[in-house]
Amino acid sequence: MATKEPKRTNFNLSVLLNGGSTGLNVVLLFLEAGIASRNVTETNNGIFFSIVAINSFFLVFADLGIKQGVTQRIAATQDTGKDTLTNSVINFRLLTTTIVALFLWASRSFIAGFDGFEELNDYLPYVIIMLFATSMDELMFSLLRGFQIHTTLSALQIVKGIARVLTTVLLVMVFNFELVGLIISWAVSYGVPSIMAYFILPFKKSPRIHIPTMVELMKFCRPLIWVRVVAFLRQSASNLIMLQLLGPAAVAAYSFAFKIPSGVQSLTEAYNNVFYPRITELRAKREYEKADILLNGSLAMLGFAVGGIALVGFLFGSEIMTLFWSETYANTGPLFGVILVGLQVQVVNTFLGYALVGAGHPKANSMALVISTPFMLVLNFILIIIFPNGLFGPAVGTIMEGTSLNFVFMWLAKRYRYLLNYWHYFSSSILMVGGIAASFILEWMLGISDQPDKTWPLNFVIMLIYFIGFLQVGALKMWYSSRELYFTGPISR
């Protein structure tokens, strides 16, 4: 008999729990990154971010699409089958991660032949520990999302952030380990929550892998393998290209410019922890109207929220980068703003993609990404070469590719019985781009582009106008369209 599941909270409270814990975790990670930016050399920071990219690459083969697929299967599976599914997935993941780790060890000399990885053998054991910790952490959090145990998930997010900060302070600031300290800190912050999650998850533990269950799961996850491959290519491949073309210092500069956008992305993923299993459940029950309400309300809220953050990044980028990461990275302020604009574009693609998977159509999502990603990588490579500041290449390429992909995902959503309110998304983009354009034009007309003391009041007014637009177009429309769904009581089985 399956272990009784904890009572689930309603949608609103789940969003608040995930958003609050992720927000606190992001603040803690910013604190950790601030320590690294001031106590670790640009070269070592660049090598660390490249190691993270290598770690992401090998996780593709440890995961095989299960990370995204298992959340859907747990949410859609009856209680009596969840023990078998959960045990099989965990034990299978340990097996695949072990195989990948052995391959990584065997290929260490080949990897060390690339720029930035010449000393791989010196810290490879730590990298393998990092691989296991990250692999099990992402699986455990996917299982928690599937069970919809958001209180526990939120608490473990906070544990992750605290462990990261404390370990970095000890190893980097006290013992001055720099690169090895960052790697160990990563492993501890991911490993501790994954162990805790294993014992908290409500299932009867067993070392068995139920082959028929895994065969069925892998059939469902087969298209998602490609999603995971392209996710790596979209998130990390550009770092490896920059490492070879521009060097470790450039990777560090781009990665620190991406830190805050990454934190914003984590907040949207916290919302997705609730959105994805919920829209899966609604579509499984054929409650299509409520699924449409959830999707359109989400696009409205997230589009305006991320668009507003992107506008702030454009208007005050240099000041923000100096405040968070020191004068060393102050000149990446404009890059920071461009990356945030690209994030606003990509958020829509992410949620439309999850909506397609939740509706039981992972192949449509994966095919769109598989076709589009090579275009993005080639574009990024060309732009890195031709731009005077090559760091802008991936940021601009992401915006161009993401905008074209928006229309593909919207067409796919319509094809699979989602009714989209396009104005919910385009209104936020229009306001964001309008605010950026107004800032450039007015500063040029007034001749104050190089006078920060005079641009601050102007930029503040532009932000105020955006906020008023958000209240009038975004927040009210989102509230009116989704109040029926967002303010419901506990979800019953």
C-alpha positions as CSV (number, residue, x, y, z in Angstrom):
1,M,0.0,0.0,0.0
2,A,1.3,3.4,-0.9
3,T,2.4,5.8,1.9
4,K,-0.3,8.4,2.6
5,E,0.6,11.7,1.0
6,P,0.7,14.9,3.0
7,K,-2.2,17.3,2.5
8,R,-1.5,19.6,-0.4
9,T,-1.9,23.4,-0.1
10,N,-3.9,25.5,-2.5
11,F,-2.4,27.0,-5.6
12,N,-1.9,30.5,-4.2
13,L,-0.2,29.3,-1.0
14,S,2.0,26.9,-3.0
15,V,3.1,29.8,-5.3
16,L,3.9,32.0,-2.2
17,L,5.9,29.2,-0.6
18,N,7.9,28.4,-3.7
19,G,8.4,32.0,-4.6
20,G,9.4,33.1,-1.1
21,S,11.8,30.2,-0.5
22,T,13.4,30.6,-4.0
23,G,13.7,34.4,-3.5
24,L,15.5,33.8,-0.2
25,N,17.7,31.2,-1.9
26,V,18.5,33.6,-4.7
27,V,19.6,36.2,-2.2
28,L,21.8,33.7,-0.5
29,L,23.3,32.7,-3.8
30,F,23.9,36.3,-4.7
31,L,25.8,36.7,-1.4
32,E,27.9,33.6,-2.3
33,A,28.6,35.0,-5.8
34,G,29.6,38.3,-4.2
35,I,32.1,36.5,-2.1
36,A,33.4,34.6,-5.2
37,S,33.7,37.8,-7.3
38,R,35.8,39.5,-4.6
39,N,37.9,36.6,-3.4
40,V,38.5,34.4,-6.5
41,T,40.4,35.5,-9.5
42,E,38.6,36.2,-12.8
43,T,40.5,33.2,-14.4
44,N,39.4,30.8,-11.6
45,N,35.9,32.1,-11.7
46,G,35.8,31.5,-15.5
47,I,37.2,28.0,-15.1
48,F,34.6,27.2,-12.4
49,F,31.7,28.4,-14.6
50,S,33.1,26.2,-17.4
51,I,33.2,23.2,-15.1
52,V,29.6,23.9,-14.3
53,A,28.9,23.8,-18.1
54,I,30.7,20.4,-18.3
55,N,28.7,19.2,-15.4
56,S,25.5,20.2,-17.2
57,F,26.7,18.3,-20.3
58,F,27.2,15.0,-18.5
59,L,24.0,15.4,-16.6
60,V,22.2,15.1,-19.9
61,F,23.2,11.5,-20.1
62,A,22.6,10.8,-16.4
63,D,19.0,12.2,-16.7
64,L,17.8,10.9,-20.1
65,G,14.8,13.2,-19.9
66,I,13.5,11.9,-16.6
67,K,13.8,15.2,-14.7
68,Q,11.0,16.7,-16.6
69,G,9.0,13.6,-17.3
70,V,8.9,12.1,-13.8
71,T,7.1,15.2,-12.4
72,Q,4.3,14.7,-15.0
73,R,4.1,10.9,-14.4
74,I,4.0,11.3,-10.6
75,A,1.3,13.9,-10.8
76,A,-0.8,11.8,-13.2
77,T,-0.2,8.4,-11.5
78,Q,-2.6,6.8,-9.0
79,D,-1.4,6.5,-5.4
80,T,-0.9,2.7,-5.6
81,G,1.7,3.1,-8.3
82,K,3.8,5.9,-6.9
83,D,6.0,3.7,-4.6
84,T,7.1,1.5,-7.5
85,L,7.7,4.5,-9.8
86,T,9.6,6.5,-7.3
87,N,11.9,3.7,-6.2
88,S,12.6,2.7,-9.8
89,V,13.5,6.2,-10.9
90,I,15.8,6.9,-7.9
91,N,17.7,3.6,-8.3
92,F,17.9,4.0,-12.1
93,R,19.3,7.5,-11.7
94,L,22.0,6.3,-9.3
95,L,23.0,3.6,-11.9
96,T,23.1,6.1,-14.9
97,T,25.1,8.7,-12.9
98,T,27.6,6.0,-11.9
99,I,28.1,5.0,-15.5
100,V,28.5,8.7,-16.6
101,A,31.0,9.3,-13.8
102,L,33.1,6.3,-15.0
103,F,33.0,7.7,-18.5
104,L,34.1,11.1,-17.3
105,W,37.0,9.6,-15.4
106,A,38.0,7.6,-18.5
107,S,37.9,10.7,-20.8
108,R,39.7,13.1,-18.4
109,S,42.8,13.3,-20.6
110,F,40.8,14.2,-23.7
111,I,38.9,16.9,-21.8
112,A,42.1,18.3,-20.3
113,G,43.3,19.0,-23.9
114,F,40.9,21.9,-24.2
115,D,41.7,25.5,-23.1
116,G,40.7,26.1,-19.5
117,F,40.7,22.4,-18.5
118,E,44.5,21.7,-18.6
119,E,44.5,20.9,-14.8
120,L,41.4,18.8,-14.8
121,N,43.1,15.8,-13.2
122,D,43.9,17.9,-10.1
123,Y,40.2,18.4,-9.2
124,L,38.4,15.6,-11.1
125,P,37.3,13.7,-7.9
126,Y,35.6,16.9,-6.7
127,V,33.9,17.3,-10.1
128,I,32.5,13.7,-9.9
129,I,31.2,14.4,-6.4
130,M,29.6,17.6,-7.9
131,L,28.0,15.5,-10.6
132,F,26.4,13.0,-8.2
133,A,25.1,15.8,-5.9
134,T,23.6,17.8,-8.8
135,S,22.1,14.7,-10.4
136,M,20.3,13.5,-7.3
137,D,19.3,17.0,-6.3
138,E,17.4,17.7,-9.5
139,L,15.7,14.3,-9.4
140,M,14.6,14.7,-5.8
141,F,13.2,18.1,-6.5
142,S,11.3,16.8,-9.5
143,L,9.8,14.1,-7.4
144,L,8.7,16.7,-4.7
145,R,7.1,18.7,-7.5
146,G,5.2,15.6,-8.7
147,F,4.0,14.8,-5.2
148,Q,3.1,18.5,-4.9
149,I,4.7,18.8,-1.4
150,H,5.5,22.4,-1.7
151,T,6.2,23.1,2.0
152,T,9.1,20.6,2.0
153,L,10.4,21.7,-1.4
154,S,10.5,25.4,-0.2
155,A,12.3,24.5,3.0
156,L,15.0,22.5,1.1
157,Q,15.5,25.5,-1.2
158,I,16.5,27.5,1.8
159,V,18.7,24.7,3.1
160,K,20.5,24.7,-0.3
161,G,21.2,28.4,-0.1
162,I,22.5,28.4,3.5
163,A,24.8,25.4,2.8
164,R,26.2,27.2,-0.2
165,V,27.0,30.4,1.6
166,L,28.5,28.8,4.7
167,T,30.7,26.4,2.8
168,T,31.9,29.1,0.4
169,V,32.8,31.4,3.4
170,L,34.7,28.6,5.1
171,L,36.6,27.2,2.1
172,V,37.1,30.4,0.0
173,M,37.4,33.2,2.6
174,V,39.0,31.3,5.5
175,F,41.1,28.6,3.8
176,N,41.5,30.4,0.4
177,F,40.9,27.3,-1.7
178,E,39.4,29.4,-4.6
179,L,38.5,27.0,-7.4
180,V,38.4,23.8,-5.4
181,G,36.5,25.6,-2.7
182,L,33.8,26.7,-5.2
183,I,33.4,23.1,-6.5
184,I,33.1,21.6,-3.0
185,S,30.6,24.3,-2.0
186,W,28.5,23.5,-5.0
187,A,28.6,19.8,-4.2
188,V,27.6,20.3,-0.5
189,S,24.8,22.7,-1.3
190,Y,23.2,20.2,-3.7
191,G,24.1,17.0,-1.9
192,V,22.7,17.9,1.6
193,P,19.1,18.8,0.4
194,S,19.0,15.7,-1.9
195,I,19.7,13.4,1.0
196,M,17.1,15.1,3.2
197,A,14.5,14.9,0.4
198,Y,15.1,11.1,0.0
199,F,14.1,10.5,3.6
200,I,11.2,13.0,3.5
201,L,9.5,11.8,0.3
202,P,6.3,9.8,1.1
203,F,7.1,6.4,-0.4
204,K,8.2,3.0,0.9
205,K,11.9,2.7,0.2
206,S,13.2,-0.2,-1.9
207,P,16.5,-0.9,-3.8
208,R,14.6,-2.4,-6.7
209,I,14.1,-1.2,-10.3
210,H,10.8,-2.3,-11.7
211,I,11.7,-2.8,-15.4
212,P,8.2,-2.5,-16.9
213,T,7.7,0.8,-15.1
214,M,11.0,2.2,-16.3
215,V,10.3,1.0,-19.9
216,E,7.0,2.9,-19.8
217,L,8.6,6.0,-18.3
218,M,11.4,6.0,-20.8
219,K,8.9,5.8,-23.7
220,F,7.2,8.9,-22.4
221,C,10.6,10.6,-21.7
222,R,12.2,9.8,-25.0
223,P,11.3,13.1,-26.7
224,L,12.3,14.9,-23.4
225,I,15.9,13.6,-23.9
226,W,16.2,16.0,-26.8
227,V,14.7,18.7,-24.6
228,R,17.5,18.1,-22.0
229,V,20.2,18.1,-24.7
230,V,19.0,21.4,-26.2
231,A,18.6,22.8,-22.6
232,F,22.3,22.2,-22.1
233,L,23.1,23.7,-25.5
234,R,21.0,26.8,-24.8
235,Q,22.2,27.4,-21.3
236,S,25.9,26.3,-21.3
237,A,27.3,25.8,-24.8
238,S,27.8,29.5,-25.3
239,N,30.1,29.6,-22.3
240,L,32.2,26.8,-23.8
241,I,32.4,28.7,-27.1
242,M,33.4,31.9,-25.3
243,L,36.0,29.9,-23.3
244,Q,37.7,28.8,-26.5
245,L,37.3,32.2,-28.4
246,L,37.6,34.8,-25.7
247,G,39.3,33.0,-22.6
248,P,38.2,32.3,-19.0
249,A,38.0,36.0,-18.0
250,A,35.3,36.6,-20.6
251,V,33.4,33.6,-19.3
252,A,33.6,35.0,-15.8
253,A,32.3,38.5,-17.0
254,Y,29.4,37.0,-19.0
255,S,28.5,34.6,-16.1
256,F,28.4,37.4,-13.5
257,A,26.3,39.5,-15.9
258,F,24.0,36.4,-16.1
259,K,23.9,35.9,-12.3
260,I,20.9,38.2,-11.6
261,P,19.0,37.0,-14.7
262,S,19.7,33.5,-13.5
263,G,18.1,34.4,-10.1
264,V,15.1,35.8,-11.9
265,Q,14.9,32.6,-13.9
266,S,14.9,30.6,-10.7
267,L,12.0,32.6,-9.4
268,T,10.0,31.8,-12.6
269,E,11.0,28.1,-12.1
270,A,9.6,28.3,-8.5
271,Y,6.3,29.4,-10.0
272,N,6.6,26.5,-12.5
273,N,7.0,24.1,-9.6
274,V,3.3,24.7,-9.0
275,F,2.2,25.6,-12.5
276,Y,3.5,22.4,-14.2
277,P,1.9,19.7,-12.1
278,R,-1.3,21.8,-11.8
279,I,-1.8,22.3,-15.5
280,T,-0.9,18.6,-16.0
281,E,-3.7,17.7,-13.6
282,L,-6.2,20.0,-15.2
283,R,-5.5,18.7,-18.7
284,A,-5.7,15.1,-17.4
285,K,-9.1,15.8,-16.0
286,R,-10.1,17.5,-19.3
287,E,-10.7,20.8,-17.5
288,Y,-9.5,22.7,-20.6
289,E,-11.1,26.1,-19.7
290,K,-9.3,26.2,-16.3
291,A,-6.0,25.2,-18.0
292,D,-6.4,28.1,-20.4
293,I,-7.1,30.5,-17.5
294,L,-4.0,29.2,-15.7
295,L,-1.7,29.5,-18.8
296,N,-2.9,33.0,-19.8
297,G,-2.8,34.4,-16.3
298,S,0.7,33.0,-15.9
299,L,1.9,34.6,-19.1
300,A,0.5,37.9,-18.1
301,M,2.0,38.0,-14.6
302,L,5.4,36.6,-15.6
303,G,5.7,38.7,-18.8
304,F,5.1,41.9,-16.9
305,A,7.2,41.0,-13.9
306,V,10.3,39.9,-16.0
307,G,9.8,42.8,-18.4
308,G,9.9,45.2,-15.5
309,I,13.1,43.7,-14.2
310,A,14.6,43.8,-17.7
311,L,13.8,47.5,-17.9
312,V,15.5,48.1,-14.6
313,G,18.5,46.2,-15.8
314,F,18.7,48.4,-18.9
315,L,18.3,51.6,-17.0
316,F,20.6,51.0,-14.0
317,G,22.8,48.1,-15.2
318,S,26.2,49.5,-14.5
319,E,25.2,50.6,-11.0
320,I,23.7,47.2,-10.2
321,M,26.7,45.3,-11.4
322,T,29.1,47.5,-9.4
323,L,26.9,47.1,-6.3
324,F,26.7,43.3,-6.5
325,W,30.0,42.2,-8.0
326,S,32.4,45.1,-7.5
327,E,34.1,47.5,-9.9
328,T,35.7,44.6,-11.8
329,Y,32.5,43.8,-13.5
330,A,31.0,47.4,-13.8
331,N,31.5,47.5,-17.6
332,T,29.2,44.6,-18.1
333,G,26.1,46.7,-17.1
334,P,24.8,47.1,-20.7
335,L,25.3,43.3,-21.3
336,F,23.3,42.7,-18.1
337,G,20.4,44.6,-19.6
338,V,20.5,42.8,-22.9
339,I,20.5,39.4,-21.1
340,L,17.5,40.3,-19.1
341,V,15.5,41.3,-22.3
342,G,16.4,37.9,-23.7
343,L,15.1,36.2,-20.5
344,Q,11.8,38.0,-20.8
345,V,11.4,36.5,-24.3
346,Q,12.5,33.0,-23.2
347,V,10.1,32.8,-20.2
348,V,7.1,32.7,-22.6
349,N,8.7,29.8,-24.5
350,T,9.5,27.9,-21.3
351,F,5.9,28.0,-20.0
352,L,4.3,27.3,-23.3
353,G,6.7,24.3,-23.6
354,Y,5.7,23.0,-20.1
355,A,2.0,23.5,-21.0
356,L,2.5,21.2,-24.0
357,V,4.3,18.6,-22.0
358,G,1.6,18.8,-19.3
359,A,-1.0,18.2,-21.9
360,G,0.8,15.0,-22.9
361,H,2.6,16.3,-26.0
362,P,6.4,16.3,-25.1
363,K,7.3,15.5,-28.7
364,A,5.9,18.9,-30.0
365,N,7.9,20.8,-27.4
366,S,11.1,18.8,-28.1
367,M,10.9,19.1,-31.9
368,A,10.5,22.9,-31.7
369,L,13.6,23.2,-29.5
370,V,15.6,20.7,-31.4
371,I,15.0,22.6,-34.7
372,S,15.6,26.0,-33.2
373,T,18.7,25.4,-31.1
374,P,21.3,24.8,-33.8
375,F,20.1,28.1,-35.4
376,M,20.7,29.9,-32.0
377,L,24.2,28.3,-31.6
378,V,25.3,29.2,-35.1
379,L,24.0,32.7,-34.6
380,N,25.7,33.1,-31.2
381,F,29.0,31.9,-32.7
382,I,28.8,34.3,-35.6
383,L,27.9,37.3,-33.3
384,I,30.7,36.5,-30.9
385,I,33.1,36.8,-33.8
386,I,31.7,39.9,-35.5
387,F,30.7,42.0,-32.5
388,P,33.4,44.4,-31.2
389,N,32.6,43.2,-27.8
390,G,32.0,39.5,-28.4
391,L,30.2,39.0,-25.0
392,F,27.1,40.6,-26.6
393,G,26.9,37.8,-29.2
394,P,25.1,35.2,-27.1
395,A,22.8,37.8,-25.5
396,V,21.6,39.3,-28.8
397,G,21.4,35.9,-30.5
398,T,19.2,34.6,-27.7
399,I,16.7,37.5,-28.2
400,M,16.6,37.0,-32.0
401,E,16.1,33.2,-31.8
402,G,13.7,33.4,-28.8
403,T,11.4,35.9,-30.6
404,S,11.0,33.7,-33.6
405,L,10.4,30.7,-31.3
406,N,7.6,32.5,-29.5
407,F,5.5,32.3,-32.6
408,V,6.2,28.6,-33.1
409,F,5.2,27.8,-29.5
410,M,2.1,29.9,-29.7
411,W,1.1,28.0,-32.9
412,L,1.7,24.7,-31.2
413,A,-0.3,25.7,-28.1
414,K,-3.3,26.6,-30.3
415,R,-2.9,23.3,-32.2
416,Y,-3.2,21.3,-29.0
417,R,-6.4,23.0,-27.7
418,Y,-5.0,25.9,-25.7
419,L,-6.8,29.2,-26.2
420,L,-4.2,32.0,-25.8
421,N,-4.8,35.6,-25.1
422,Y,-1.9,37.1,-27.1
423,W,-2.3,40.6,-25.7
424,H,-1.3,39.3,-22.3
425,Y,2.2,38.7,-23.6
426,F,2.7,41.3,-26.2
427,S,1.5,44.2,-24.0
428,S,4.3,43.5,-21.6
429,S,6.9,43.4,-24.4
430,I,5.6,46.6,-25.9
431,L,5.9,48.4,-22.6
432,M,9.4,47.0,-21.9
433,V,10.8,47.9,-25.4
434,G,9.0,51.3,-25.3
435,G,10.6,52.1,-21.9
436,I,14.1,51.2,-23.2
437,A,13.6,53.2,-26.4
438,A,12.3,56.2,-24.5
439,S,15.3,56.2,-22.2
440,F,17.8,56.1,-25.2
441,I,15.9,58.8,-27.2
442,L,15.3,61.2,-24.3
443,E,18.9,60.9,-23.0
444,W,20.2,61.6,-26.5
445,M,17.9,64.6,-27.0
446,L,18.7,66.1,-23.7
447,G,22.4,65.4,-24.0
448,I,22.7,63.6,-20.6
449,S,23.8,60.1,-21.7
450,D,27.1,60.5,-19.8
451,Q,25.7,62.2,-16.7
452,P,24.4,59.6,-14.3
453,D,23.1,62.2,-11.8
454,K,20.7,63.5,-14.5
455,T,19.7,60.2,-16.0
456,W,18.5,58.8,-12.6
457,P,15.4,61.0,-12.4
458,L,14.5,60.4,-16.0
459,N,14.9,56.6,-15.6
460,F,12.8,56.7,-12.4
461,V,9.9,58.4,-14.3
462,I,10.1,55.7,-17.0
463,M,9.9,53.0,-14.4
464,L,6.9,54.7,-12.8
465,I,5.1,54.8,-16.2
466,Y,5.9,51.1,-16.7
467,F,4.5,50.2,-13.3
468,I,1.3,52.1,-14.0
469,G,1.0,50.3,-17.3
470,F,1.6,47.0,-15.5
471,L,-1.3,47.7,-13.0
472,Q,-3.6,48.8,-15.8
473,V,-2.9,46.2,-18.4
474,G,-1.1,43.3,-16.8
475,A,-2.0,42.9,-13.1
476,L,-5.7,43.7,-13.4
477,K,-6.3,41.6,-16.5
478,M,-4.4,38.7,-14.9
479,W,-6.5,39.0,-11.7
480,Y,-9.8,39.2,-13.4
481,S,-9.1,36.3,-15.8
482,S,-7.7,34.0,-13.2
483,R,-9.3,34.8,-9.8
484,E,-11.6,31.8,-10.3
485,L,-8.5,29.5,-10.3
486,Y,-6.0,31.3,-8.0
487,F,-8.3,31.7,-5.0
488,T,-9.6,28.2,-4.7
489,G,-9.2,26.1,-1.6
490,P,-7.1,22.9,-1.1
491,I,-7.0,20.6,-4.0
492,S,-8.8,17.3,-3.3
493,R,-7.9,13.9,-4.6
